[in-house]
């Protein structure tokens, strides 16, 4: 797996995690610091890319990463 593919997968997963944690933050009524969600999203995206690269299976994330890869 190339570095460009890993970066595009990271972008896909990071956007996914940010969207999910943004909804949690919205319903938490700003009682929790938003930086916690950003850091957790960053770490979650790194973990997801590592697991995805290790599994060697194609998924919808690969299709989205391919589109991002063409832009990069």
C-alpha positions, -999 to 999 in steps of 0.1 A, spaced: 0 0 0 15 33 -11 18 64 11 -6 82 -11 -33 55 -5 -27 56 33 -31 94 33 -63 92 13 -77 64 36 -67 86 66 -87 115 52 -117 93 46 -117 78 81 -109 111 98 -138 129 81 -161 99 92 -149 101 128 -152 139 129 -188 137 116 -197 111 143 -180 129 171 -195 163 160 -229 148 165 -219 136 200 -205 170 208 -237 187 196 -258 166 219 -234 170 248 -243 207 248 -207 219 249 -201 202 283 -172 183 269 -142 201 254 -143 197 215 -105 192 214 -111 158 230 -132 148 201 -107 160 175 -79 141 192 -100 109 195 -110 113 158 -73 116 148 -63 85 169 -93 66 156 -85 74 120 -49 62 125 -61 30 141 -87 25 113 -60 29 86 -37 4 103 -65 -22 106 -76 -15 70 -41 -19 57 -36 -51 76 -69 -67 65 -61 -65 27 -99 -64 18 -115 -39 -5 -143 -18 8 -163 14 1 -135 33 19 -111 22 -9 -134 36 -35 -136 69 -17 -98 69 -11 -92 63 -48 -112 94 -56 -92 114 -31 -60 99 -44 -68 113 -79 -72 148 -64 -39 145 -45 
